[in-house]
Amino acid sequence: MRSIGIATLAALMTFGLGRAVAQQPAAAPAGKPAAAAKQARISEKAARRTALAKVPGGRVKTAELEHEHGRLVYSFDITAPAESGVTEVQVNAVTGALVSVKHETAAQEVKEKAGERRGH
């Protein structure tokens, strides 16, 4: 009789744990805030193709999904073989449209990163 009680208790605990796990929201991809990831309509892969088309021969150094200037964008820092610094390319994460392309020297990149750490 005691073994039936333990088995029943184990089943109830497993069912309860399963329900608790099932109710948890899906995890966002690495580096993407959950709310932002839900709003994105364009995949990072598609946005990356758009960004790389603007920097021939470039390689993505960093990629992030962020809100900037009231828009949800994929922001890519891309290095090019013949240039120093990086080219920052932003692609709208909802429409897939190119938002901006700007080249940053190594010094500008360091300054921008320092400003992000301070919350600007």
N, C-alpha and C positions, 0 to 999 in steps of 0.2 A: 504494500500500500504506500509506504514511504517513497519508493522509487517512482511511482506514478505521480505523486505530489511534486517531486523534484523535477521530473520531466515536464509536467504541466507548467511549473514555475519557470523553467528554462525556456519553454516555448513562448510563454507570455512576455518574458524579458526580451527574447529575440524579436518578437513581433513589435513590441513597444519601441525597441531600438531601431528596427527597420522603419517604422513610421516616423520617428524623429529624424532619421537620416534622409528619408524621402522628402520631408518638409523643408530641408535646408535648400537655399537658393544655389543654383549652379555656380561654380567658381568661375571667375573671369580668367581669361588667358593671362599668362605671366606678364606682369608689367602693365596691365590694363585695369583701371578701376572698373568695378562691376557695372556701375550705372552708365559709364561711358561706353563700355563694350556692348551694352544692350541697345544703345542709341545708334551705333555705327551700322550703316547699311552696306558699306563697301568693305570687303575683306582687306586685311593688311597686305596680303599677297598681291591683290589687284592694285592697291595704292602704291606698293613698292615698285611694280612695273611702270606705273605712271611716273614716279619720281626718278627712277633710273633712266628713263627715256630722255630726261632733261640733262643728264650728266653722262655723256658717252664714255664708256669704259670705267664708270664709277663703281665703287663698292660701298654698301651701306655700313656705316660705322655704328650708328645708333638709330633706333626707331622707337617712337612712343606715340601713344594715343592721348591727346590732351585737348582741353578747351583753351583756345587762344583767340582773343579779340571777338568773343561771342560765338565762335564756331568750334565745332568738334572736328579736329584735324589729326591726321597722321603726320608726324613731323619726322623727317629723315635727315640725318647728317651723313653726307656722302663724300667720300674722298675720291679724288680723280688723280690718275697717274702723273699728269704733268703740272699739277697745281699744289701749292701748299695750303694749309687750312682745310676747311670743309665747305661744301655747298649745302645749305639747309633748304630742303624742298618740303613744302606742306601741301597735302592733298586733303580736300574736304572728305570726311569720313561718311557723310550722308549721301553726297551727290557724286563723288569721285572726281570732281573738278579740281584742276590745279589752282591752288590758292596763292602760293608765292614761291619764288626761287631767289635766294640771295647767297652770295659768297661771303664767308667769314674767314678772316685771317686767324691764325692760331691765337693771337693776342685777343681778338674780339670774341673768340669762342670761350677763352678762359674767363673773360669779363662777364659774358652772358651766363655761364655756369655759376659764377659767384653770385650774381644777381638772383638766380633761381634759388640758391641755397638760403638767401636772406628773405625769400618770399616775395620778390618783386616780379 
